[in-house]
Amino acid sequence: MTETNPFESLQEQLDDAGEYLDVPDDVLGRLKQPERVLETTLSVEMDDGTIETFKAFRSQFNGDRGPYKGGIRYHPGVTRDEVKALSGWMVYKTAVVDIPYGGGKGGIVIEPDDYSESELERITRAFAKELRPFIGVDKDIPAPDVNTGQREMNWIKDTYETLENTTEPGVITGKSPKNGGSLGRVEATGRSTMFAAREIFDYLDRDMEGASVAVQGYGNAGWIAAKLIEDLGANVVAVSDSSGAIYNADGFDARDVKQFKRETGSVSGYDGATEEFSNEDLLTLDVDLLVPAALENAIDGDLAQDVEADVVVEAANGPLTPDADDVLTERGVHVVPDILANAGGVTVSYFEWVQNRQRFQWTEERVNEELEAIITDAFDAMTDAYEADDLPNFRTAAYVVSIQRVADSFEESGSWP
């Protein structure tokens, strides 16, 4: 598989949508570049007393519609361009679901499994100290991402509040409920993926009952999407994680597979599987619905030639390269893009931020109802644009909606030196 630069993919997606928009070239050019990127080196003492350094980033891509918003990931593959791309996708994700945020993203180049909990806490607090001048409830609000969760967000909140000598739970989202987090946040990304799958099947007049589903990536987003889609009557026939993929034409119990992964560390070896193969083979299965829920660039132009799914719903960020998009469009495969399908995480993060500012916690039922309303409204706006402008695919339609919203906000605000 060829290596694709995610930042270049983002810019190409914006150019594709720009062809269908009445947005000046100079404004579009502005919307293709981050406003600022922090690059820092963290020096942290390890348990054995040695000092280790870690490269870390925070990209603030665009704040025309509100404070920067986006996760922090811990992964050895984190790069400056990846963080820039992810922060850009977040701009258009928040715009397509019409919540008042811009886009940001951060990351540390690290393999977290190689470090103890106490080391990870010190690394996280060191990063929070570096972020302190740039984040705030009305400036930039980080959140969890790959290999981070409630624990890390609690540490960042505590570090910020201690250094600022204040109480400001809304400085970060994705916290545990006891630390000001929102109920429903853990399931939000998988839930929005389910809503997107349900809506596209309804739009295409297809029956979700009995539909075959393959899910690449069985982390938080993937497995929750799998169980919720299964609850709609679909048949999850294949899932995968970094160890490989498992398959059974008769389907799995999504919850039982997750329990097996918790106990063993991977889905491989699950008793209910009739066949095991690679992640790449899962992506080319003949299924009704494919849910890529791992990292970006999972499907490039070459692999897209072999994709046999009728519908793709992107739970991951950027799982298709632009070349793959072109191939699937030509082949009539419908793709619900990441900026809508996985927007549940940032949407419920917005709910968390609102609750923190109100000092009032919503019920999980209210969170899920509000999320459903926002995702279905966004889906309707995307399909309306798709039909009204005779657009080539749903991704272009989603970007047409979101870019127009960001451009309008910028132009209506005026400019000054």
RODO-2510 file (C-alpha; in nm, 4 decimals, decimal comma):
residues 417
     n   res          X          Y          Z
     1     m     0,0000     0,0000     0,0000
     2     t     0,1346     0,3424    -0,0926
     3     e     0,1902     0,5983     0,1840
     4     t    -0,0499     0,8920     0,1631
     5     n     0,0065     1,2200     0,3423
     6     p    -0,3136     1,2867     0,5422
     7     f    -0,2710     1,6648     0,5239
     8     e    -0,2529     1,6489     0,1456
     9     s    -0,5647     1,4282     0,1505
    10     l    -0,7516     1,6932     0,3481
    11     q    -0,6476     1,9679     0,1091
    12     e    -0,7535     1,7588    -0,1910
    13     q    -1,0943     1,6979    -0,0339
    14     l    -1,1387     2,0717     0,0186
    15     d    -1,0367     2,1425    -0,3412
    16     d    -1,2867     1,8848    -0,4672
    17     a    -1,5699     2,0484    -0,2742
    18     g    -1,4511     2,3995    -0,3649
    19     e    -1,5332     2,3342    -0,7298
    20     y    -1,9019     2,3332    -0,6354
    21     l    -1,8930     2,6384    -0,4079
    22     d    -1,9115     3,0109    -0,4663
    23     v    -1,6210     3,0706    -0,2269
    24     p    -1,3324     3,2920    -0,3456
    25     d    -1,0059     3,1092    -0,4084
    26     d    -0,8218     3,3190    -0,1507
    27     v    -1,0781     3,2350     0,1177
    28     l    -1,0633     2,8655     0,0279
    29     g    -0,6833     2,8818     0,0389
    30     r    -0,7029     3,0224     0,3903
    31     l    -0,9308     2,7376     0,4955
    32     k    -0,6720     2,4809     0,3831
    33     q    -0,3973     2,5821     0,6289
    34     p    -0,3774     2,5712     1,0096
    35     e    -0,3679     2,9000     1,1951
    36     r    -0,0893     2,7766     1,4241
    37     v     0,0905     2,4572     1,5271
    38     l     0,2680     2,4042     1,8575
    39     e     0,5620     2,1629     1,8404
    40     t     0,7291     2,0878     2,1704
    41     t     0,9715     1,8431     2,3297
    42     l     0,8690     1,6991     2,6650
    43     s     1,1486     1,6002     2,9054
    44     v     1,0118     1,3572     3,1624
    45     e     1,1716     1,1558     3,4429
    46     m     1,1082     0,7809     3,4151
    47     d     1,0533     0,5410     3,7047
    48     d     1,4233     0,4458     3,7014
    49     g     1,5322     0,8095     3,7341
    50     t     1,6453     0,8581     3,3732
    51     i     1,5152     1,1429     3,1570
    52     e     1,3340     1,0620     2,8344
    53     t     1,2189     1,3099     2,5700
    54     f     0,8988     1,2976     2,3653
    55     k     0,7925     1,5009     2,0626
    56     a     0,4424     1,6489     2,0980
    57     f     0,2135     1,8664     1,8869
    58     r    -0,1045     2,0742     1,9059
    59     s    -0,2571     2,2149     1,5859
    60     q    -0,5180     2,4915     1,5989
    61     f    -0,6559     2,4838     1,2487
    62     n    -0,9423     2,7312     1,2369
    63     g    -1,1423     2,9205     1,4987
    64     d    -1,3894     3,1132     1,2829
    65     r    -1,6923     2,9390     1,4334
    66     g    -1,5764     2,9018     1,7933
    67     p    -1,3019     2,7642     2,0199
    68     y    -1,0640     2,5067     1,8744
    69     k    -1,1805     2,1543     1,9521
    70     g    -1,0164     1,8165     1,9083
    71     g    -0,8531     1,5169     2,0648
    72     i    -0,5056     1,4244     2,1847
    73     r    -0,3635     1,0923     2,0671
    74     y    -0,0718     0,8871     2,1978
    75     h     0,0778     0,6857     1,9128
    76     p     0,4240     0,6191     1,7671
    77     g     0,2933     0,7239     1,4244
    78     v     0,1961     1,0787     1,5264
    79     t     0,3454     1,3390     1,2895
    80     r     0,3093     1,7108     1,2375
    81     d     0,1188     1,6599     0,9111
    82     e    -0,1120     1,4021     1,0690
    83     v    -0,2043     1,6397     1,3500
    84     k    -0,2596     1,9243     1,1018
    85     a    -0,4868     1,7031     0,8921
    86     l    -0,6854     1,5794     1,1899
    87     s    -0,7334     1,9342     1,3187
    88     g    -0,8573     2,0371     0,9746
    89     w    -1,1015     1,7497     0,9553
    90     m    -1,2290     1,8588     1,2956
    91     v    -1,3095     2,2080     1,1610
    92     y    -1,5374     2,0628     0,8973
    93     k    -1,6735     1,7955     1,1300
    94     t    -1,7969     2,0546     1,3788
    95     a    -1,9328     2,2657     1,0930
    96     v    -2,1233     1,9827     0,9230
    97     v    -2,3057     1,9024     1,2488
    98     d    -2,3392     2,2779     1,3130
    99     i    -2,1948     2,3048     1,6627
   100     p    -2,0085     2,6273     1,7560
   101     y    -1,6497     2,5073     1,7468
   102     g    -1,3435     2,5288     1,5301
   103     g    -1,0923     2,2481     1,4934
   104     g    -0,7803     2,1389     1,6782
   105     k    -0,5816     1,8212     1,7364
   106     g    -0,2849     1,7122     1,9417
   107     g    -0,0595     1,4165     1,9878
   108     i     0,2506     1,2725     2,1512
   109     v     0,4872     1,0436     1,9616
   110     i     0,4809     0,7505     2,2031
   111     e     0,3937     0,3828     2,2365
   112     p     0,1925     0,4043     2,5596
   113     d     0,2092     0,0303     2,6260
   114     d     0,5832     0,0712     2,6878
   115     y     0,5319     0,2952     2,9917
   116     s     0,3952     0,2559     3,3422
   117     e     0,0862     0,4404     3,4610
   118     s     0,2978     0,6748     3,6740
   119     e     0,5220     0,7517     3,3746
   120     l     0,2191     0,8190     3,1551
   121     e     0,0793     1,0532     3,4187
   122     r     0,4023     1,2528     3,4292
   123     i     0,4179     1,2628     3,0473
   124     t     0,0554     1,3780     3,0298
   125     r     0,1049     1,6459     3,2944
   126     a     0,4193     1,7679     3,1162
   127     f     0,2188     1,8085     2,7964
   128     a    -0,0641     1,9811     2,9862
   129     k     0,1904     2,2283     3,1249
   130     e     0,3055     2,3083     2,7702
   131     l    -0,0539     2,3409     2,6486
   132     r    -0,1605     2,5613     2,9388
   133     p    -0,1083     2,9014     2,7641
   134     f    -0,2983     2,7873     2,4552
   135     i    -0,6040     2,6063     2,5956
   136     g    -0,9060     2,7279     2,7891
   137     v    -1,2822     2,6980     2,8009
   138     d    -1,3189     2,9711     2,5353
   139     k    -0,9890     2,9117     2,3508
   140     d    -0,9068     2,5475     2,2829
   141     i    -1,0726     2,2440     2,4391
   142     p    -0,8830     1,9132     2,4017
   143     a    -1,0428     1,5680     2,4287
   144     p    -0,9481     1,1971     2,4076
   145     d    -0,8354     1,0269     2,0893
   146     v    -0,6324     0,7169     2,0021
   147     n    -0,4847     0,5570     2,3182
   148     t    -0,6173     0,8281     2,5502
   149     g    -0,9353     0,8385     2,7562
   150     q    -1,0962     0,9596     3,0763
   151     r    -0,7826     0,8996     3,2827
   152     e    -0,5615     1,1244     3,0718
   153     m    -0,8314     1,3929     3,0464
   154     n    -0,8691     1,3945     3,4258
   155     w    -0,4914     1,4474     3,4584
   156     i    -0,4948     1,7359     3,2099
   157     k    -0,7910     1,9009     3,3829
   158     d    -0,6233     1,8711     3,7225
   159     t    -0,2915     2,0063     3,5925
   160     y    -0,4564     2,3057     3,4269
   161     e    -0,6776     2,3879     3,7251
   162     t    -0,3882     2,3540     3,9696
   163     l    -0,1559     2,5791     3,7695
   164     e    -0,4298     2,8341     3,7042
   165     n    -0,5585     2,8142     4,0619
   166     t    -0,9155     2,7851     3,9369
   167     t    -1,2030     2,5461     3,8746
   168     e    -1,2637     2,5103     3,5030
   169     p    -1,3954     2,1637     3,4103
   170     g    -1,4872     2,2811     3,0607
   171     v    -1,1198     2,3246     2,9678
   172     i    -1,1237     1,9633     2,8467
   173     t    -1,3865     1,7058     2,7541
   174     g    -1,3978     1,3286     2,7676
   175     k    -1,3479     1,3325     3,1441
   176     s    -1,5004     1,0748     3,3764
   177     p    -1,8520     1,1694     3,4940
   178     k    -1,7235     1,2195     3,8502
   179     n    -1,4811     1,4794     3,7120
   180     g    -1,7424     1,6650     3,5086
   181     g    -1,7678     1,4307     3,2120
   182     s    -2,0897     1,3696     3,0227
   183     l    -2,2937     1,0542     3,0408
   184     g    -2,3060     0,8904     2,6975
   185     r    -1,9625     1,0198     2,5918
   186     v    -1,7908     0,6796     2,5769
   187     e    -2,0454     0,5436     2,3288
   188     a    -2,0924     0,8648     2,1303
   189     t    -1,8667     0,7964     1,8293
   190     g    -2,0001     0,4443     1,7801
   191     r    -2,3549     0,5696     1,8293
   192     s    -2,3236     0,8372     1,5610
   193     t    -2,1780     0,5734     1,3283
   194     m    -2,4890     0,3640     1,3914
   195     f    -2,7177     0,6622     1,3249
   196     a    -2,5308     0,7328     0,9999
   197     a    -2,5610     0,3684     0,8912
   198     r    -2,9301     0,3632     0,9736
   199     e    -2,9942     0,6865     0,7834
   200     i    -2,8025     0,5856     0,4701
   201     f    -2,9794     0,2499     0,4524
   202     d    -3,3121     0,4294     0,4864
   203     y    -3,2093     0,6871     0,2232
   204     l    -3,1133     0,4092    -0,0199
   205     d    -3,4350     0,2199     0,0639
   206     r    -3,2359    -0,0762     0,1904
   207     d    -3,3302    -0,2976     0,4836
   208     m    -3,0923    -0,2979     0,7806
   209     e    -3,2561    -0,6144     0,9115
   210     g    -3,0283    -0,9027     0,8138
   211     a    -2,7686    -0,6810     0,6448
   212     s    -2,4151    -0,8207     0,6588
   213     v    -2,1592    -0,5986     0,8303
   214     a    -1,7788    -0,5990     0,8558
   215     v    -1,6022    -0,3771     1,1106
   216     q    -1,2314    -0,3028     1,0750
   217     g    -1,0974    -0,1990     1,4147
   218     y    -1,2531    -0,3235     1,7383
   219     g    -1,1583    -0,0456     1,9742
   220     n    -1,4076     0,1866     2,1357
   221     a    -1,5688     0,3264     1,8186
   222     g    -1,5675    -0,0002     1,6246
   223     w    -1,7117    -0,2334     1,8807
   224     i    -1,9800     0,0092     1,9988
   225     a    -2,0837     0,0742     1,6391
   226     a    -2,0941    -0,3031     1,5884
   227     k    -2,3192    -0,3737     1,8869
   228     l    -2,5560    -0,0835     1,8101
   229     i    -2,5820    -0,1755     1,4419
   230     e    -2,6412    -0,5358     1,5501
   231     d    -2,9256    -0,4061     1,7712
   232     l    -3,0898    -0,2720     1,4527
   233     g    -3,1099    -0,6293     1,3244
   234     a    -2,7930    -0,6365     1,1149
   235     n    -2,5582    -0,9355     1,1075
   236     v    -2,1961    -0,8611     1,2076
   237     v    -2,0016    -1,1245     1,0119
   238     a    -1,6431    -0,9963     1,0449
   239     v    -1,4413    -0,7831     1,2858
   240     s    -1,0725    -0,7123     1,3261
   241     d    -0,8101    -0,5492     1,5428
   242     s    -0,4335    -0,5145     1,5106
   243     s    -0,3960    -0,8934     1,5514
   244     g    -0,6032    -0,9730     1,2423
   245     a    -0,9621    -1,0417     1,1395
   246     i    -1,2192    -1,3083     1,2270
   247     y    -1,5150    -1,4166     1,0145
   248     n    -1,8340    -1,6159     1,0403
   249     a    -2,0952    -1,5960     0,7660
   250     d    -2,3670    -1,6637     1,0256
   251     g    -2,2533    -1,3673     1,2324
   252     f    -2,1107    -1,3013     1,5784
   253     d    -2,2480    -1,1713     1,9024
   254     a    -2,0682    -0,8331     1,9013
   255     r    -2,0727    -0,8086     2,2810
   256     d    -1,9318    -1,1575     2,3268
   257     v    -1,6454    -1,0827     2,0877
   258     k    -1,5633    -0,7693     2,2866
   259     q    -1,5620    -0,9661     2,6116
   260     f    -1,3221    -1,2171     2,4528
   261     k    -1,0948    -0,9287     2,3452
   262     r    -1,0990    -0,7877     2,6991
   263     e    -0,9922    -1,1248     2,8387
   264     t    -0,7291    -1,2128     2,5785
   265     g    -0,6170    -0,8808     2,4326
   266     s    -0,7305    -0,9516     2,0761
   267     v    -1,0182    -1,0866     1,8686
   268     s    -0,7974    -1,3558     1,7137
   269     g    -0,8735    -1,7027     1,8426
   270     y    -1,2396    -1,6330     1,9126
   271     d    -1,4264    -1,9646     1,9243
   272     g    -1,7135    -1,8417     1,7094
   273     a    -1,4895    -1,7673     1,4121
   274     t    -1,4921    -2,0063     1,1172
   275     e    -1,2065    -1,8249     0,9435
   276     e    -0,9249    -1,5833     1,0278
   277     f    -0,7443    -1,3552     0,7863
   278     s    -0,5793    -1,0132     0,7549
   279     n    -0,7256    -0,6691     0,8113
   280     e    -0,6855    -0,5981     0,4405
   281     d    -0,8879    -0,9064     0,3499
   282     l    -1,1692    -0,7878     0,5775
   283     l    -1,1871    -0,4618     0,3834
   284     t    -1,2611    -0,6497     0,0615
   285     l    -1,5346    -0,8817     0,1928
   286     d    -1,8624    -0,8974     0,0021
   287     v    -2,0858    -0,7365     0,2653
   288     d    -2,3720    -0,4896     0,2684
   289     l    -2,1958    -0,2502     0,5071
   290     l    -1,8277    -0,1900     0,5761
   291     v    -1,7259     0,0157     0,8824
   292     p    -1,3574     0,1185     0,8814
   293     a    -1,2920     0,2076     1,2459
   294     a    -0,9113     0,2019     1,2745
   295     l    -0,6540     0,4598     1,1600
   296     e    -0,6389     0,6767     0,8480
   297     n    -0,5453     0,5585     0,4978
   298     a    -0,6760     0,2040     0,5487
   299     i    -0,8068     0,1931     0,1904
   300     d    -0,6065     0,3389    -0,0972
   301     g    -0,6907     0,3528    -0,4674
   302     d    -0,5569     0,0050    -0,5403
   303     l    -0,7391    -0,1648    -0,2551
   304     a    -1,0589     0,0247    -0,3379
   305     q    -1,0751    -0,1680    -0,6651
   306     d    -1,1368    -0,4809    -0,4574
   307     v    -1,3845    -0,3374    -0,2056
   308     e    -1,7105    -0,5287    -0,2477
   309     a    -1,9218    -0,3594     0,0191
   310     d    -2,2262    -0,1701    -0,1058
   311     v    -2,2058     0,0975     0,1642
   312     v    -1,9106     0,2309     0,3647
   313     v    -1,9625     0,4282     0,6871
   314     e    -1,6419     0,5795     0,8212
   315     a    -1,6038     0,5461     1,1976
   316     a    -1,2316     0,6291     1,1728
   317     n    -1,0806     0,9605     1,0643
   318     g    -0,9631     0,9560     0,7030
   319     p    -0,9766     0,5799     0,6388
   320     l    -1,0071     0,6360     0,2623
   321     t    -0,7471     0,8157     0,0535
   322     p    -0,8715     1,0595    -0,2145
   323     d    -0,7818     0,8031    -0,4811
   324     a    -0,9957     0,5449    -0,3015
   325     d    -1,2818     0,7939    -0,2926
   326     d    -1,2571     0,8391    -0,6693
   327     v    -1,2575     0,4649    -0,7297
   328     l    -1,5547     0,3955    -0,5022
   329     t    -1,7510     0,6848    -0,6541
   330     e    -1,6936     0,5454    -1,0019
   331     r    -1,8031     0,2020    -0,8826
   332     g    -2,1219     0,3326    -0,7220
   333     v    -2,0227     0,2498    -0,3626
   334     h    -2,1912     0,4917    -0,1223
   335     v    -1,9607     0,6359     0,1452
   336     v    -2,0873     0,8272     0,4489
   337     p    -1,7823     1,0402     0,5354
   338     d    -1,6019     1,0516     0,8666
   339     i    -1,6800     1,4177     0,9307
   340     l    -2,0446     1,3196     0,9719
   341     a    -2,0419     0,9506     1,0674
   342     n    -1,7996     0,9762     1,3589
   343     a    -1,9030     1,3240     1,4718
   344     g    -2,0776     1,1809     1,7779
   345     g    -1,7624     1,2164     1,9855
   346     v    -1,7201     1,5882     1,9289
   347     t    -2,0955     1,6459     1,9513
   348     v    -2,1212     1,4904     2,2957
   349     s    -1,8003     1,6722     2,3887
   350     y    -1,9933     1,9881     2,3052
   351     f    -2,2757     1,8679     2,5306
   352     e    -2,0184     1,8074     2,8056
   353     w    -1,8789     2,1598     2,7623
   354     v    -2,2315     2,3035     2,7813
   355     q    -2,3057     2,1026     3,0963
   356     n    -1,9771     2,2146     3,2553
   357     r    -2,0618     2,5778     3,1885
   358     q    -2,4117     2,5318     3,3272
   359     r    -2,2841     2,3233     3,6221
   360     f    -2,5736     2,0903     3,5454
   361     q    -2,5553     1,7281     3,4296
   362     w    -2,7908     1,5907     3,1649
   363     t    -2,9327     1,2380     3,1760
   364     e    -2,7846     0,9841     2,9361
   365     e    -3,1250     0,9602     2,7669
   366     r    -3,1188     1,3330     2,6927
   367     v    -2,7622     1,3136     2,5623
   368     n    -2,8533     1,0320     2,3222
   369     e    -3,1706     1,2050     2,2051
   370     e    -2,9879     1,5337     2,1391
   371     l    -2,7115     1,3439     1,9564
   372     e    -2,9609     1,1630     1,7345
   373     a    -3,1288     1,4907     1,6411
   374     i    -2,8000     1,6556     1,5451
   375     i    -2,6684     1,3603     1,3408
   376     t    -2,9969     1,3099     1,1529
   377     d    -3,0257     1,6829     1,0794
   378     a    -2,6672     1,6833     0,9494
   379     f    -2,7387     1,3784     0,7347
   380     d    -3,0432     1,5529     0,5857
   381     a    -2,8384     1,8672     0,5112
   382     m    -2,5734     1,6529     0,3393
   383     t    -2,8214     1,4629     0,1222
   384     d    -3,0087     1,7841     0,0388
   385     a    -2,6838     1,9348    -0,0919
   386     y    -2,5997     1,6098    -0,2728
   387     e    -2,9284     1,6204    -0,4626
   388     a    -2,9622     1,9962    -0,5112
   389     d    -2,6135     2,0457    -0,6556
   390     d    -2,5886     1,7080    -0,8337
   391     l    -2,2679     1,6305    -0,6439
   392     p    -2,0528     1,3244    -0,7172
   393     n    -2,0629     1,1720    -0,3680
   394     f    -2,1660     1,2276    -0,0082
   395     r    -1,8187     1,3377     0,1044
   396     t    -1,8203     1,6267    -0,1386
   397     a    -2,1726     1,7127    -0,0215
   398     a    -2,0657     1,7149     0,3436
   399     y    -1,7723     1,9424     0,2642
   400     v    -1,9899     2,1733     0,0543
   401     v    -2,2164     2,2203     0,3573
   402     s    -1,9341     2,2600     0,6095
   403     i    -1,6989     2,4797     0,4045
   404     q    -1,9841     2,7163     0,3237
   405     r    -2,0640     2,7503     0,6936
   406     v    -1,7016     2,8255     0,7858
   407     a    -1,6548     3,0652     0,4922
   408     d    -1,9767     3,2501     0,5777
   409     s    -1,8641     3,2914     0,9384
   410     f    -1,5265     3,4283     0,8277
   411     e    -1,6663     3,6672     0,5665
   412     e    -1,9482     3,7958     0,7864
   413     s    -1,7031     3,8726     1,0666
   414     g    -1,5007     4,1020     0,8408
   415     s    -1,1236     4,1397     0,8584
   416     w    -0,8791     4,3856     1,0052
   417     p    -0,4960     4,4086     1,0177
***
